[in-house]
Amino acid sequence: MDDVSGNVSKQWNKHHAVYMSNASMPREMLEKEFCICFVSSSLHASPMEIIKGVKESIRAAADEGIVAYDCKYKDEVMLIPYGLFEAGDNPMQAEECSHGGLHCNYFCRTCKVGGMTSMKQSDEGYLKLFEIGELHQPEETIQQILEQIELSKLSGGTTKVQNAVSSTGTCDTTSASIVNCLLECRKHLWKREPGKPAINEQEVRQTLEREFEEMLGGLSVEDHINPLLSMTGLNIHQDMPTEILHTILLGIVKYFWGQTIWILDKAHLVKTFQARLDNINKDGLNSPTLGAEYICWCSGSLIGKHFKSLAQLMPFLIYDLVPSAVLNGWTVIGQLVVLLWHTRIDDVKEYLVRYLPQP
């Protein structure tokens, strides 16, 4: 699921769209357009409202089964679908697992790495940021969301909810409307009108409870929180691959490229770099042409394919043009990119032995 523009023109017209693929198919088939199934799109519905309908459809199909014909074995089969993982960019994935994002003390949507600012700024705390923390669990996230709803009923609820979001990293957009309504309702009740006695805390709490029951509309509170947290067969915190396009190419590589081209420009070495880029052997790349002139003179307008090629070529182009620290950085980036875009595995057993850590 992701947000896309509904316009043919460049003017942005935000829609949320959901697509689905059969994960059991080979990668070569998954990349084909006819193997990607359009599920839903809406200009007005929120992402979690769309996902709730998708979840109910998958659950109904799994409960009843889908009878089909297997052309290979020439027999009738029953398909039982389930969610394998959820794909999207980083902001969308944070919303899908009810996470508050990078501004929280615990900024990772997968594990509990992080802590208070004072701890992260210490030497010991900084080193722990590069270690895997305790994994988030959907049951724990649900409990934290329920606690935030209860905090919104208390005096000083706004500050208490903000502190809870910052300290745990949990921020559920589905139940946010309930929390905000309760907070606004409490402020309105506490607003004293001239000539009328102030309402005591007990009466305020009773009124909030009635408002809360009306907002639930006869459903349980679990029906008003993130539906993916309770989806059968899916752990939304772990079954969500990192979106490497924005995280790596348009993140780390993009900003490292910006610093490097600035160094080259200050040293008047951009033309030397362009000449090397234009004449380097491109046989090992999937790109037939790099467009050296465009890359050098439109350095701030590059896209993913440019950064993917540059990440593999930079150490061979700038070995004597930049400081050693910058060269070492590009060498590490090149090694990382090759491992991340390892799209073809000829021998799975050998790959698992070579690249995955052993228990």
Secondary structure, DSSP 8 states (H G I E B T S, - for coil): -EEEE--SSSS--EEEEEEEE-TTS-HHHHTSGGGEEEEEEESSS-HHHHHHHHHHHHHHHHHH-EEEEETTTTEEEEE----------HHHHHHHTTB--TTSSS--SSB-----HHHHHSHHHHHHTTS---B--HHHHHHHHHHHHHHTTSTTHHHHHHHHHHHH-B--SSSHHHHHHHHHHHHHHHS--TTS----HHHHHHHHHHHHHHHHTTS-GGGGS-GGGG-TT--TTTS----HIIIIIIIIIHHHHHHHHHHHHHTT-HHHHHHHHHHS--TTSS-S---HHHHHHTGGG--HHHHHHHHHHHHHHSTTTS-HHHHHHHHHHHHHHHHHT----S-HHHHHHHHS---
